[in-house]
Amino acid sequence: MSDDWLTGPILEQLSSGVLVVDEEFQLVYLNTFLQRHSSVQLTEAKGKSLFKVFADLPEAWLRRKFASVLELQSPSFSSWEQRQYVIKLPHLRPVTSSSQYMAQNCTMLPLNDPSGRRHVCMLIEDATDAFVYQQHLQTTLQKLEQSNRVDGLTQALNRRYWEEQLKLEVQRAQRYQQPLSLLLFDLDKFKQLNDQYGHLGGDCVLIELTARVRGLLRDTDWFGRYGGEEFGIVLTNTALAGAMEVAERICLAVSSKAVTFNEHSIQSSISVGVAQLDAAGERAHEVLIGQADMALYNAKREGRNRVVSYSAGETEFQLKTN
Amino acid sequence: MSTVFSEEQRDCLQELINVAMGLASDKLARFLNTFVHIQVPAIELVNSAQIPAQFEAQYSSAEAALVSQGFLGNDGLRGEAIVLYQLENAHRIAALLGYDTDNASELEMLTDISSILTTTFLNGLAEQIDNSLSYSAPRVLSSRQNNMTEALIETACHWELALRVDISYQLIHHSFNCDMLLLIPGEAVLNIQQILDRIVEEY
């Protein structure tokens, strides 16, 4: 073995773990990297069962892996993506990484000693960097997905995402034959409010209004910003009577208390249109929006700051008499 | 560069593959403690560009998975082995290997099964031509998370030639089918042709 002077020191300096066990899974070798990370001395551990030396190894799993390497004389692998680590070891970047233990890629290889006895050699690569990047990526994707759904100013759902949810809920209600209602509401005289207090004043009212409305909704309701000062709420499993109650409460929550903006007290109100799903077919959600919109139009026409429901059969915007 | 095998080379390759499959099934049987029957595999040399379409037809209807593993040997023998199967099929031998069939260990099971199939078969192939192979860690693409056809298109365009090996395993009480694809780059095809010629001459 004329290359001993090379392989010996390199093996000791390697920043990967090298571990060898015999057919009885007794430790034959641990390189310096593993000894230092695990605080296990080869001189003490040699000849002992691997599962005694490293007590928290996934024993059943590892036995099966090693058995396949010995029996089939072919390599076996473990990736941090499926199993974060095989041997629980600290890593060297506790400051820059959120994970506590070293993520590992392991390769298990068949190895025969000079007398032909079969061994398994396990190579352990530190994959903590990849693990950390992957986690960052996932958090970022989650944030991105969230911001893709939400209206930046009011934190209500944005129109695109809200409409997707409406469509899904309508399909679900049709399939399970459950009631579903839609509220569309609009801040009264928003233009006038913007002219009087400036756009910041208008924004302030929108933010306060959505916060009050959100407090009155269930987790299963979908609240979205439909347009500038127009909002929609999908009330799942709710018939018209229940939806009217919610709408009245929302209407009152807005008008009963003024919004404070730069020492101004801004009095505002909303008009609400309510409709219950009764159409069938693929365009049912559009029909429902149209009906709630008609009701909203009538609420405006009747003098604002009120709730009006859609009556079956109405086919055009009409002024209710009386 | 000719990527077409002569009839002699082809016959020789088929013979090597038959023997390799025999060796693999013997090892698998001993490991799984059950009788393993592997049908004589049908091999076909195809242009890599045709692969995605072929497999889309076969695998797009059900949930499928693809496991890829690179291999590297002496004399310029190298390539990428891909095992494709329907997930439903994979569950059947998962039980034999003692895995839970929950989602968490499913990927691990897929990599293990594929790695065993690939490495036992390729080791058997290498043994016959006095070669030895080293392998990269297997990577899984599941149709649940990825578009497999896209992945195949991306992979296939890097390789000249594909050796398609249809494998059908039968274990007692269980049977399952999968496809193994050996993707081989152009210069490695030439090297394989030389290896095959050498073997043909020796007989």
Interface residues (C-beta under 8 A of the other chain):
Chain A: R64 K65 A67 S68 E71 L72 Q73 S74 P75 S76 F77 S78 S79 E81 Q82 R83 N105 T107
Chain B: K27 L28 R30 F31 L97 G98 S105 L107 E108 T111 D112 S115 I116 T119 T120 N123 S134 Y135 A137 P138 R139
